[in-house]
Amino acid sequence: MDHNAELNVGIIAASMLNPSLSESMSKSYQYMQNKIEQDNINPITATIIRLAIDGLYYSELFNIAPLDDKMNKEVIQQLINMTK
């Protein structure tokens, strides 16, 4: 995870300096969002799950009140349960 975190911080920083990178990231996220909305669960629930996963990821990436392992596993399990 440490290497990925460093890589992603670099990508985010570069995207702030180069709008085309930011646009590319936005298009990728929009593609994923479109796929989520076509899944077999409620699109609102699916979007909440995606945003929660984004939050978990960025919380750890930027070390903003990251969850301990136990809480992280329980949150992920609850998100999985929301897909059933």
PDB file of N, CA, C and O in Angstrom:
ATOM      1  N   MET A   1       0.813  -1.194   0.000  1.00  0.00           N
ATOM      2  CA  MET A   1       0.000   0.000   0.000  1.00  0.00           C
ATOM      3  C   MET A   1       0.859   1.262   0.000  1.00  0.00           C
ATOM      4  O   MET A   1       0.494   2.255  -0.629  1.00  0.00           O
ATOM      5  N   ASP A   2       2.004   1.235   0.703  1.00  0.00           N
ATOM      6  CA  ASP A   2       2.835   2.428   0.788  1.00  0.00           C
ATOM      7  C   ASP A   2       3.275   2.913  -0.586  1.00  0.00           C
ATOM      8  O   ASP A   2       3.236   4.112  -0.864  1.00  0.00           O
ATOM      9  N   HIS A   3       3.697   1.984  -1.449  1.00  0.00           N
ATOM     10  CA  HIS A   3       4.126   2.380  -2.790  1.00  0.00           C
ATOM     11  C   HIS A   3       2.946   2.957  -3.575  1.00  0.00           C
ATOM     12  O   HIS A   3       3.091   3.978  -4.249  1.00  0.00           O
ATOM     13  N   ASN A   4       1.794   2.316  -3.493  1.00  0.00           N
ATOM     14  CA  ASN A   4       0.612   2.821  -4.193  1.00  0.00           C
ATOM     15  C   ASN A   4       0.221   4.199  -3.680  1.00  0.00           C
ATOM     16  O   ASN A   4      -0.178   5.061  -4.463  1.00  0.00           O
ATOM     17  N   ALA A   5       0.333   4.416  -2.374  1.00  0.00           N
ATOM     18  CA  ALA A   5      -0.008   5.714  -1.797  1.00  0.00           C
ATOM     19  C   ALA A   5       0.892   6.801  -2.375  1.00  0.00           C
ATOM     20  O   ALA A   5       0.417   7.866  -2.769  1.00  0.00           O
ATOM     21  N   GLU A   6       2.191   6.526  -2.424  1.00  0.00           N
ATOM     22  CA  GLU A   6       3.129   7.504  -2.976  1.00  0.00           C
ATOM     23  C   GLU A   6       2.824   7.773  -4.444  1.00  0.00           C
ATOM     24  O   GLU A   6       2.851   8.921  -4.887  1.00  0.00           O
ATOM     25  N   LEU A   7       2.536   6.729  -5.187  1.00  0.00           N
ATOM     26  CA  LEU A   7       2.214   6.877  -6.600  1.00  0.00           C
ATOM     27  C   LEU A   7       0.957   7.725  -6.780  1.00  0.00           C
ATOM     28  O   LEU A   7       0.925   8.628  -7.616  1.00  0.00           O
ATOM     29  N   ASN A   8      -0.079   7.430  -5.990  1.00  0.00           N
ATOM     30  CA  ASN A   8      -1.330   8.166  -6.134  1.00  0.00           C
ATOM     31  C   ASN A   8      -1.207   9.617  -5.705  1.00  0.00           C
ATOM     32  O   ASN A   8      -1.823  10.489  -6.318  1.00  0.00           O
ATOM     33  N   VAL A   9      -0.431   9.899  -4.670  1.00  0.00           N
ATOM     34  CA  VAL A   9      -0.201  11.289  -4.279  1.00  0.00           C
ATOM     35  C   VAL A   9       0.477  12.020  -5.427  1.00  0.00           C
ATOM     36  O   VAL A   9       0.138  13.166  -5.722  1.00  0.00           O
ATOM     37  N   GLY A  10       1.430  11.367  -6.074  1.00  0.00           N
ATOM     38  CA  GLY A  10       2.097  11.959  -7.225  1.00  0.00           C
ATOM     39  C   GLY A  10       1.135  12.227  -8.370  1.00  0.00           C
ATOM     40  O   GLY A  10       1.201  13.275  -9.012  1.00  0.00           O
ATOM     41  N   ILE A  11       0.248  11.289  -8.622  1.00  0.00           N
ATOM     42  CA  ILE A  11      -0.740  11.462  -9.697  1.00  0.00           C
ATOM     43  C   ILE A  11      -1.680  12.610  -9.375  1.00  0.00           C
ATOM     44  O   ILE A  11      -2.004  13.416 -10.247  1.00  0.00           O
ATOM     45  N   ILE A  12      -2.115  12.686  -8.133  1.00  0.00           N
ATOM     46  CA  ILE A  12      -3.025  13.766  -7.729  1.00  0.00           C
ATOM     47  C   ILE A  12      -2.318  15.119  -7.866  1.00  0.00           C
ATOM     48  O   ILE A  12      -2.891  16.076  -8.387  1.00  0.00           O
ATOM     49  N   ALA A  13      -1.075  15.189  -7.395  1.00  0.00           N
ATOM     50  CA  ALA A  13      -0.318  16.439  -7.509  1.00  0.00           C
ATOM     51  C   ALA A  13      -0.139  16.834  -8.979  1.00  0.00           C
ATOM     52  O   ALA A  13      -0.319  17.995  -9.345  1.00  0.00           O
ATOM     53  N   ALA A  14       0.214  15.862  -9.807  1.00  0.00           N
ATOM     54  CA  ALA A  14       0.406  16.146 -11.233  1.00  0.00           C
ATOM     55  C   ALA A  14      -0.898  16.592 -11.883  1.00  0.00           C
ATOM     56  O   ALA A  14      -0.891  17.456 -12.760  1.00  0.00           O
ATOM     57  N   SER A  15      -2.009  16.013 -11.462  1.00  0.00           N
ATOM     58  CA  SER A  15      -3.293  16.376 -12.067  1.00  0.00           C
ATOM     59  C   SER A  15      -3.696  17.802 -11.719  1.00  0.00           C
ATOM     60  O   SER A  15      -4.427  18.450 -12.468  1.00  0.00           O
ATOM     61  N   MET A  16      -3.208  18.289 -10.569  1.00  0.00           N
ATOM     62  CA  MET A  16      -3.488  19.677 -10.203  1.00  0.00           C
ATOM     63  C   MET A  16      -2.740  20.642 -11.124  1.00  0.00           C
ATOM     64  O   MET A  16      -3.209  21.748 -11.390  1.00  0.00           O
ATOM     65  N   LEU A  17      -1.584  20.215 -11.601  1.00  0.00           N
ATOM     66  CA  LEU A  17      -0.769  21.056 -12.478  1.00  0.00           C
ATOM     67  C   LEU A  17      -1.144  20.882 -13.948  1.00  0.00           C
ATOM     68  O   LEU A  17      -0.912  21.774 -14.764  1.00  0.00           O
ATOM     69  N   ASN A  18      -1.722  19.732 -14.280  1.00  0.00           N
ATOM     70  CA  ASN A  18      -2.060  19.426 -15.669  1.00  0.00           C
ATOM     71  C   ASN A  18      -3.530  19.045 -15.754  1.00  0.00           C
ATOM     72  O   ASN A  18      -3.894  17.915 -15.429  1.00  0.00           O
ATOM     73  N   PRO A  19      -4.385  19.976 -16.188  1.00  0.00           N
ATOM     74  CA  PRO A  19      -5.825  19.704 -16.234  1.00  0.00           C
ATOM     75  C   PRO A  19      -6.213  18.489 -17.070  1.00  0.00           C
ATOM     76  O   PRO A  19      -7.254  17.885 -16.810  1.00  0.00           O
ATOM     77  N   SER A  20      -5.419  18.116 -18.056  1.00  0.00           N
ATOM     78  CA  SER A  20      -5.778  16.953 -18.878  1.00  0.00           C
ATOM     79  C   SER A  20      -5.702  15.666 -18.065  1.00  0.00           C
ATOM     80  O   SER A  20      -6.481  14.743 -18.302  1.00  0.00           O
ATOM     81  N   LEU A  21      -4.765  15.589 -17.100  1.00  0.00           N
ATOM     82  CA  LEU A  21      -4.705  14.416 -16.222  1.00  0.00           C
ATOM     83  C   LEU A  21      -5.945  14.355 -15.337  1.00  0.00           C
ATOM     84  O   LEU A  21      -6.522  13.288 -15.127  1.00  0.00           O
ATOM     85  N   SER A  22      -6.340  15.504 -14.826  1.00  0.00           N
ATOM     86  CA  SER A  22      -7.531  15.575 -13.986  1.00  0.00           C
ATOM     87  C   SER A  22      -8.764  15.159 -14.791  1.00  0.00           C
ATOM     88  O   SER A  22      -9.633  14.449 -14.285  1.00  0.00           O
ATOM     89  N   GLU A  23      -8.830  15.598 -16.020  1.00  0.00           N
ATOM     90  CA  GLU A  23      -9.951  15.237 -16.895  1.00  0.00           C
ATOM     91  C   GLU A  23      -9.965  13.734 -17.160  1.00  0.00           C
ATOM     92  O   GLU A  23     -11.029  13.116 -17.186  1.00  0.00           O
ATOM     93  N   SER A  24      -8.793  13.150 -17.355  1.00  0.00           N
ATOM     94  CA  SER A  24      -8.686  11.716 -17.581  1.00  0.00           C
ATOM     95  C   SER A  24      -9.168  10.929 -16.358  1.00  0.00           C
ATOM     96  O   SER A  24      -9.888   9.939 -16.491  1.00  0.00           O
ATOM     97  N   MET A  25      -8.761  11.383 -15.160  1.00  0.00           N
ATOM     98  CA  MET A  25      -9.212  10.725 -13.935  1.00  0.00           C
ATOM     99  C   MET A  25     -10.735  10.837 -13.802  1.00  0.00           C
ATOM    100  O   MET A  25     -11.410   9.883 -13.417  1.00  0.00           O
ATOM    101  N   SER A  26     -11.256  12.016 -14.127  1.00  0.00           N
ATOM    102  CA  SER A  26     -12.700  12.235 -14.041  1.00  0.00           C
ATOM    103  C   SER A  26     -13.454  11.302 -14.984  1.00  0.00           C
ATOM    104  O   SER A  26     -14.489  10.747 -14.618  1.00  0.00           O
ATOM    105  N   LYS A  27     -12.939  11.133 -16.186  1.00  0.00           N
ATOM    106  CA  LYS A  27     -13.572  10.230 -17.150  1.00  0.00           C
ATOM    107  C   LYS A  27     -13.549   8.786 -16.651  1.00  0.00           C
ATOM    108  O   LYS A  27     -14.514   8.044 -16.831  1.00  0.00           O
ATOM    109  N   SER A  28     -12.436   8.392 -16.020  1.00  0.00           N
ATOM    110  CA  SER A  28     -12.346   7.037 -15.473  1.00  0.00           C
ATOM    111  C   SER A  28     -13.371   6.824 -14.369  1.00  0.00           C
ATOM    112  O   SER A  28     -14.040   5.792 -14.322  1.00  0.00           O
ATOM    113  N   TYR A  29     -13.487   7.804 -13.485  1.00  0.00           N
ATOM    114  CA  TYR A  29     -14.468   7.703 -12.401  1.00  0.00           C
ATOM    115  C   TYR A  29     -15.891   7.712 -12.959  1.00  0.00           C
ATOM    116  O   TYR A  29     -16.757   7.003 -12.445  1.00  0.00           O
ATOM    117  N   GLN A  30     -16.140   8.497 -13.993  1.00  0.00           N
ATOM    118  CA  GLN A  30     -17.477   8.530 -14.588  1.00  0.00           C
ATOM    119  C   GLN A  30     -17.808   7.192 -15.225  1.00  0.00           C
ATOM    120  O   GLN A  30     -18.947   6.733 -15.139  1.00  0.00           O
ATOM    121  N   TYR A  31     -16.830   6.557 -15.865  1.00  0.00           N
ATOM    122  CA  TYR A  31     -17.023   5.226 -16.434  1.00  0.00           C
ATOM    123  C   TYR A  31     -17.413   4.235 -15.331  1.00  0.00           C
ATOM    124  O   TYR A  31     -18.363   3.466 -15.475  1.00  0.00           O
ATOM    125  N   MET A  32     -16.650   4.272 -14.216  1.00  0.00           N
ATOM    126  CA  MET A  32     -16.963   3.369 -13.103  1.00  0.00           C
ATOM    127  C   MET A  32     -18.355   3.664 -12.549  1.00  0.00           C
ATOM    128  O   MET A  32     -19.109   2.742 -12.237  1.00  0.00           O
ATOM    129  N   GLN A  33     -18.695   4.947 -12.427  1.00  0.00           N
ATOM    130  CA  GLN A  33     -20.017   5.310 -11.908  1.00  0.00           C
ATOM    131  C   GLN A  33     -21.117   4.781 -12.821  1.00  0.00           C
ATOM    132  O   GLN A  33     -22.127   4.270 -12.339  1.00  0.00           O
ATOM    133  N   ASN A  34     -20.933   4.897 -14.116  1.00  0.00           N
ATOM    134  CA  ASN A  34     -21.929   4.375 -15.061  1.00  0.00           C
ATOM    135  C   ASN A  34     -22.101   2.865 -14.905  1.00  0.00           C
ATOM    136  O   ASN A  34     -23.222   2.358 -14.944  1.00  0.00           O
ATOM    137  N   LYS A  35     -20.989   2.147 -14.727  1.00  0.00           N
ATOM    138  CA  LYS A  35     -21.059   0.695 -14.515  1.00  0.00           C
ATOM    139  C   LYS A  35     -21.789   0.376 -13.214  1.00  0.00           C
ATOM    140  O   LYS A  35     -22.605  -0.546 -13.166  1.00  0.00           O
ATOM    141  N   ILE A  36     -21.501   1.130 -12.166  1.00  0.00           N
ATOM    142  CA  ILE A  36     -22.153   0.923 -10.870  1.00  0.00           C
ATOM    143  C   ILE A  36     -23.668   1.077 -11.004  1.00  0.00           C
ATOM    144  O   ILE A  36     -24.434   0.286 -10.454  1.00  0.00           O
ATOM    145  N   GLU A  37     -24.082   2.089 -11.731  1.00  0.00           N
ATOM    146  CA  GLU A  37     -25.513   2.365 -11.881  1.00  0.00           C
ATOM    147  C   GLU A  37     -26.226   1.285 -12.688  1.00  0.00           C
ATOM    148  O   GLU A  37     -27.453   1.191 -12.650  1.00  0.00           O
ATOM    149  N   GLN A  38     -25.463   0.466 -13.421  1.00  0.00           N
ATOM    150  CA  GLN A  38     -26.052  -0.623 -14.209  1.00  0.00           C
ATOM    151  C   GLN A  38     -25.975  -1.959 -13.497  1.00  0.00           C
ATOM    152  O   GLN A  38     -26.345  -2.987 -14.065  1.00  0.00           O
ATOM    153  N   ASP A  39     -25.499  -1.958 -12.259  1.00  0.00           N
ATOM    154  CA  ASP A  39     -25.368  -3.185 -11.486  1.00  0.00           C
ATOM    155  C   ASP A  39     -26.765  -3.656 -11.069  1.00  0.00           C
ATOM    156  O   ASP A  39     -27.760  -2.992 -11.357  1.00  0.00           O
ATOM    157  N   ASN A  40     -26.831  -4.778 -10.405  1.00  0.00           N
ATOM    158  CA  ASN A  40     -28.126  -5.349 -10.022  1.00  0.00           C
ATOM    159  C   ASN A  40     -28.632  -4.874  -8.666  1.00  0.00           C
ATOM    160  O   ASN A  40     -29.594  -5.431  -8.135  1.00  0.00           O
ATOM    161  N   ILE A  41     -27.991  -3.845  -8.096  1.00  0.00           N
ATOM    162  CA  ILE A  41     -28.503  -3.292  -6.840  1.00  0.00           C
ATOM    163  C   ILE A  41     -28.931  -1.853  -7.082  1.00  0.00           C
ATOM    164  O   ILE A  41     -28.617  -1.262  -8.116  1.00  0.00           O
ATOM    165  N   ASN A  42     -29.643  -1.306  -6.128  1.00  0.00           N
ATOM    166  CA  ASN A  42     -30.131   0.065  -6.229  1.00  0.00           C
ATOM    167  C   ASN A  42     -28.963   1.003  -6.548  1.00  0.00           C
ATOM    168  O   ASN A  42     -27.939   0.956  -5.867  1.00  0.00           O
ATOM    169  N   PRO A  43     -29.098   1.857  -7.573  1.00  0.00           N
ATOM    170  CA  PRO A  43     -27.981   2.729  -7.959  1.00  0.00           C
ATOM    171  C   PRO A  43     -27.562   3.696  -6.850  1.00  0.00           C
ATOM    172  O   PRO A  43     -26.389   4.057  -6.758  1.00  0.00           O
ATOM    173  N   ILE A  44     -28.500   4.114  -6.015  1.00  0.00           N
ATOM    174  CA  ILE A  44     -28.154   5.009  -4.907  1.00  0.00           C
ATOM    175  C   ILE A  44     -27.297   4.256  -3.887  1.00  0.00           C
ATOM    176  O   ILE A  44     -26.285   4.778  -3.420  1.00  0.00           O
ATOM    177  N   THR A  45     -27.700   3.035  -3.544  1.00  0.00           N
ATOM    178  CA  THR A  45     -26.919   2.212  -2.617  1.00  0.00           C
ATOM    179  C   THR A  45     -25.537   1.950  -3.189  1.00  0.00           C
ATOM    180  O   THR A  45     -24.539   2.051  -2.475  1.00  0.00           O
ATOM    181  N   ALA A  46     -25.472   1.616  -4.464  1.00  0.00           N
ATOM    182  CA  ALA A  46     -24.183   1.345  -5.106  1.00  0.00           C
ATOM    183  C   ALA A  46     -23.282   2.578  -5.075  1.00  0.00           C
ATOM    184  O   ALA A  46     -22.075   2.463  -4.865  1.00  0.00           O
ATOM    185  N   THR A  47     -23.860   3.738  -5.280  1.00  0.00           N
ATOM    186  CA  THR A  47     -23.084   4.978  -5.251  1.00  0.00           C
ATOM    187  C   THR A  47     -22.595   5.293  -3.844  1.00  0.00           C
ATOM    188  O   THR A  47     -21.461   5.739  -3.665  1.00  0.00           O
ATOM    189  N   ILE A  48     -23.438   5.066  -2.851  1.00  0.00           N
ATOM    190  CA  ILE A  48     -23.022   5.265  -1.462  1.00  0.00           C
ATOM    191  C   ILE A  48     -21.838   4.354  -1.141  1.00  0.00           C
ATOM    192  O   ILE A  48     -20.882   4.777  -0.492  1.00  0.00           O
ATOM    193  N   ILE A  49     -21.905   3.113  -1.596  1.00  0.00           N
ATOM    194  CA  ILE A  49     -20.809   2.167  -1.373  1.00  0.00           C
ATOM    195  C   ILE A  49     -19.530   2.669  -2.045  1.00  0.00           C
ATOM    196  O   ILE A  49     -18.460   2.647  -1.437  1.00  0.00           O
ATOM    197  N   ARG A  50     -19.637   3.115  -3.284  1.00  0.00           N
ATOM    198  CA  ARG A  50     -18.456   3.627  -3.998  1.00  0.00           C
ATOM    199  C   ARG A  50     -17.846   4.812  -3.272  1.00  0.00           C
ATOM    200  O   ARG A  50     -16.629   4.885  -3.102  1.00  0.00           O
ATOM    201  N   LEU A  51     -18.689   5.737  -2.844  1.00  0.00           N
ATOM    202  CA  LEU A  51     -18.178   6.917  -2.151  1.00  0.00           C
ATOM    203  C   LEU A  51     -17.547   6.553  -0.808  1.00  0.00           C
ATOM    204  O   LEU A  51     -16.552   7.152  -0.400  1.00  0.00           O
ATOM    205  N   ALA A  52     -18.131   5.570  -0.128  1.00  0.00           N
ATOM    206  CA  ALA A  52     -17.552   5.109   1.141  1.00  0.00           C
ATOM    207  C   ALA A  52     -16.181   4.485   0.894  1.00  0.00           C
ATOM    208  O   ALA A  52     -15.243   4.729   1.653  1.00  0.00           O
ATOM    209  N   ILE A  53     -16.062   3.686  -0.158  1.00  0.00           N
ATOM    210  CA  ILE A  53     -14.774   3.065  -0.483  1.00  0.00           C
ATOM    211  C   ILE A  53     -13.753   4.133  -0.851  1.00  0.00           C
ATOM    212  O   ILE A  53     -12.595   4.056  -0.441  1.00  0.00           O
ATOM    213  N   ASP A  54     -14.181   5.130  -1.625  1.00  0.00           N
ATOM    214  CA  ASP A  54     -13.287   6.246  -1.934  1.00  0.00           C
ATOM    215  C   ASP A  54     -12.815   6.911  -0.640  1.00  0.00           C
ATOM    216  O   ASP A  54     -11.632   7.213  -0.486  1.00  0.00           O
ATOM    217  N   GLY A  55     -13.741   7.134   0.278  1.00  0.00           N
ATOM    218  CA  GLY A  55     -13.396   7.760   1.549  1.00  0.00           C
ATOM    219  C   GLY A  55     -12.408   6.935   2.349  1.00  0.00           C
ATOM    220  O   GLY A  55     -11.458   7.479   2.913  1.00  0.00           O
ATOM    221  N   LEU A  56     -12.619   5.630   2.405  1.00  0.00           N
ATOM    222  CA  LEU A  56     -11.683   4.748   3.102  1.00  0.00           C
ATOM    223  C   LEU A  56     -10.295   4.838   2.474  1.00  0.00           C
ATOM    224  O   LEU A  56      -9.283   4.936   3.167  1.00  0.00           O
ATOM    225  N   TYR A  57     -10.277   4.803   1.162  1.00  0.00           N
ATOM    226  CA  TYR A  57      -9.005   4.832   0.441  1.00  0.00           C
ATOM    227  C   TYR A  57      -8.260   6.147   0.698  1.00  0.00           C
ATOM    228  O   TYR A  57      -7.081   6.140   1.052  1.00  0.00           O
ATOM    229  N   TYR A  58      -8.955   7.265   0.518  1.00  0.00           N
ATOM    230  CA  TYR A  58      -8.286   8.551   0.678  1.00  0.00           C
ATOM    231  C   TYR A  58      -7.956   8.858   2.137  1.00  0.00           C
ATOM    232  O   TYR A  58      -6.986   9.566   2.410  1.00  0.00           O
ATOM    233  N   SER A  59      -8.734   8.346   3.065  1.00  0.00           N
ATOM    234  CA  SER A  59      -8.421   8.496   4.485  1.00  0.00           C
ATOM    235  C   SER A  59      -7.077   7.862   4.795  1.00  0.00           C
ATOM    236  O   SER A  59      -6.260   8.431   5.519  1.00  0.00           O
ATOM    237  N   GLU A  60      -6.857   6.676   4.239  1.00  0.00           N
ATOM    238  CA  GLU A  60      -5.584   5.991   4.455  1.00  0.00           C
ATOM    239  C   GLU A  60      -4.468   6.630   3.628  1.00  0.00           C
ATOM    240  O   GLU A  60      -3.348   6.799   4.111  1.00  0.00           O
ATOM    241  N   LEU A  61      -4.776   6.979   2.400  1.00  0.00           N
ATOM    242  CA  LEU A  61      -3.781   7.575   1.507  1.00  0.00           C
ATOM    243  C   LEU A  61      -3.181   8.845   2.099  1.00  0.00           C
ATOM    244  O   LEU A  61      -1.965   9.037   2.071  1.00  0.00           O
ATOM    245  N   PHE A  62      -4.045   9.714   2.639  1.00  0.00           N
ATOM    246  CA  PHE A  62      -3.595  10.991   3.172  1.00  0.00           C
ATOM    247  C   PHE A  62      -3.433  10.973   4.694  1.00  0.00           C
ATOM    248  O   PHE A  62      -3.177  12.007   5.312  1.00  0.00           O
ATOM    249  N   ASN A  63      -3.584   9.792   5.287  1.00  0.00           N
ATOM    250  CA  ASN A  63      -3.445   9.630   6.731  1.00  0.00           C
ATOM    251  C   ASN A  63      -4.364  10.585   7.492  1.00  0.00           C
ATOM    252  O   ASN A  63      -3.948  11.245   8.445  1.00  0.00           O
ATOM    253  N   ILE A  64      -5.616  10.644   7.052  1.00  0.00           N
ATOM    254  CA  ILE A  64      -6.620  11.488   7.692  1.00  0.00           C
ATOM    255  C   ILE A  64      -7.515  10.587   8.523  1.00  0.00           C
ATOM    256  O   ILE A  64      -8.473  10.007   8.012  1.00  0.00           O
ATOM    257  N   ALA A  65      -7.203  10.473   9.795  1.00  0.00           N
ATOM    258  CA  ALA A  65      -7.952   9.634  10.733  1.00  0.00           C
ATOM    259  C   ALA A  65      -8.227   8.249  10.150  1.00  0.00           C
ATOM    260  O   ALA A  65      -9.379   7.818  10.104  1.00  0.00           O
ATOM    261  N   PRO A  66      -7.178   7.543   9.701  1.00  0.00           N
ATOM    262  CA  PRO A  66      -7.407   6.207   9.157  1.00  0.00           C
ATOM    263  C   PRO A  66      -7.941   5.276  10.242  1.00  0.00           C
ATOM    264  O   PRO A  66      -7.638   5.429  11.426  1.00  0.00           O
ATOM    265  N   LEU A  67      -8.732   4.324   9.811  1.00  0.00           N
ATOM    266  CA  LEU A  67      -9.331   3.368  10.730  1.00  0.00           C
ATOM    267  C   LEU A  67      -8.317   2.311  11.135  1.00  0.00           C
ATOM    268  O   LEU A  67      -7.405   1.985  10.376  1.00  0.00           O
ATOM    269  N   ASP A  68      -8.489   1.776  12.350  1.00  0.00           N
ATOM    270  CA  ASP A  68      -7.640   0.653  12.720  1.00  0.00           C
ATOM    271  C   ASP A  68      -8.112  -0.573  11.943  1.00  0.00           C
ATOM    272  O   ASP A  68      -9.190  -0.558  11.349  1.00  0.00           O
ATOM    273  N   ASP A  69      -7.309  -1.627  11.949  1.00  0.00           N
ATOM    274  CA  ASP A  69      -7.602  -2.812  11.137  1.00  0.00           C
ATOM    275  C   ASP A  69      -8.966  -3.412  11.429  1.00  0.00           C
ATOM    276  O   ASP A  69      -9.696  -3.778  10.508  1.00  0.00           O
ATOM    277  N   LYS A  70      -9.314  -3.514  12.706  1.00  0.00           N
ATOM    278  CA  LYS A  70     -10.596  -4.130  13.087  1.00  0.00           C
ATOM    279  C   LYS A  70     -11.767  -3.316  12.538  1.00  0.00           C
ATOM    280  O   LYS A  70     -12.682  -3.872  11.931  1.00  0.00           O
ATOM    281  N   MET A  71     -11.738  -2.000  12.750  1.00  0.00           N
ATOM    282  CA  MET A  71     -12.826  -1.144  12.267  1.00  0.00           C
ATOM    283  C   MET A  71     -12.879  -1.158  10.747  1.00  0.00           C
ATOM    284  O   MET A  71     -13.964  -1.201  10.168  1.00  0.00           O
ATOM    285  N   ASN A  72     -11.731  -1.122  10.097  1.00  0.00           N
ATOM    286  CA  ASN A  72     -11.681  -1.150   8.641  1.00  0.00           C
ATOM    287  C   ASN A  72     -12.344  -2.414   8.097  1.00  0.00           C
ATOM    288  O   ASN A  72     -13.143  -2.346   7.164  1.00  0.00           O
ATOM    289  N   LYS A  73     -12.012  -3.568   8.682  1.00  0.00           N
ATOM    290  CA  LYS A  73     -12.612  -4.833   8.243  1.00  0.00           C
ATOM    291  C   LYS A  73     -14.117  -4.833   8.465  1.00  0.00           C
ATOM    292  O   LYS A  73     -14.865  -5.321   7.618  1.00  0.00           O
ATOM    293  N   GLU A  74     -14.573  -4.293   9.596  1.00  0.00           N
ATOM    294  CA  GLU A  74     -16.010  -4.258   9.883  1.00  0.00           C
ATOM    295  C   GLU A  74     -16.751  -3.328   8.933  1.00  0.00           C
ATOM    296  O   GLU A  74     -17.861  -3.637   8.499  1.00  0.00           O
ATOM    297  N   VAL A  75     -16.145  -2.196   8.612  1.00  0.00           N
ATOM    298  CA  VAL A  75     -16.771  -1.269   7.663  1.00  0.00           C
ATOM    299  C   VAL A  75     -16.870  -1.921   6.286  1.00  0.00           C
ATOM    300  O   VAL A  75     -17.912  -1.859   5.634  1.00  0.00           O
ATOM    301  N   ILE A  76     -15.781  -2.542   5.852  1.00  0.00           N
ATOM    302  CA  ILE A  76     -15.797  -3.207   4.541  1.00  0.00           C
ATOM    303  C   ILE A  76     -16.836  -4.328   4.519  1.00  0.00           C
ATOM    304  O   ILE A  76     -17.549  -4.494   3.529  1.00  0.00           O
ATOM    305  N   GLN A  77     -16.924  -5.088   5.596  1.00  0.00           N
ATOM    306  CA  GLN A  77     -17.928  -6.153   5.658  1.00  0.00           C
ATOM    307  C   GLN A  77     -19.339  -5.576   5.557  1.00  0.00           C
ATOM    308  O   GLN A  77     -20.196  -6.136   4.873  1.00  0.00           O
ATOM    309  N   GLN A  78     -19.574  -4.460   6.237  1.00  0.00           N
ATOM    310  CA  GLN A  78     -20.904  -3.832   6.160  1.00  0.00           C
ATOM    311  C   GLN A  78     -21.196  -3.352   4.740  1.00  0.00           C
ATOM    312  O   GLN A  78     -22.326  -3.472   4.267  1.00  0.00           O
ATOM    313  N   LEU A  79     -20.198  -2.815   4.066  1.00  0.00           N
ATOM    314  CA  LEU A  79     -20.389  -2.390   2.679  1.00  0.00           C
ATOM    315  C   LEU A  79     -20.705  -3.595   1.794  1.00  0.00           C
ATOM    316  O   LEU A  79     -21.567  -3.516   0.918  1.00  0.00           O
ATOM    317  N   ILE A  80     -20.019  -4.690   2.018  1.00  0.00           N
ATOM    318  CA  ILE A  80     -20.313  -5.923   1.270  1.00  0.00           C
ATOM    319  C   ILE A  80     -21.739  -6.379   1.541  1.00  0.00           C
ATOM    320  O   ILE A  80     -22.456  -6.775   0.622  1.00  0.00           O
ATOM    321  N   ASN A  81     -22.151  -6.323   2.814  1.00  0.00           N
ATOM    322  CA  ASN A  81     -23.519  -6.722   3.174  1.00  0.00           C
ATOM    323  C   ASN A  81     -24.558  -5.846   2.443  1.00  0.00           C
ATOM    324  O   ASN A  81     -25.644  -6.315   2.102  1.00  0.00           O
ATOM    325  N   MET A  82     -24.216  -4.595   2.213  1.00  0.00           N
ATOM    326  CA  MET A  82     -25.146  -3.688   1.516  1.00  0.00           C
ATOM    327  C   MET A  82     -25.370  -4.096   0.070  1.00  0.00           C
ATOM    328  O   MET A  82     -26.331  -3.646  -0.554  1.00  0.00           O
ATOM    329  N   THR A  83     -24.501  -4.942  -0.475  1.00  0.00           N
ATOM    330  CA  THR A  83     -24.647  -5.358  -1.876  1.00  0.00           C
ATOM    331  C   THR A  83     -25.561  -6.570  -2.031  1.00  0.00           C
ATOM    332  O   THR A  83     -25.885  -6.972  -3.148  1.00  0.00           O
ATOM    333  N   LYS A  84     -25.975  -7.150  -0.905  1.00  0.00           N
ATOM    334  CA  LYS A  84     -26.781  -8.380  -0.967  1.00  0.00           C
ATOM    335  C   LYS A  84     -28.262  -8.079  -0.991  1.00  0.00           C
ATOM    336  O   LYS A  84     -29.078  -8.999  -1.043  1.00  0.00           O
TER     337      LYS A  84
END
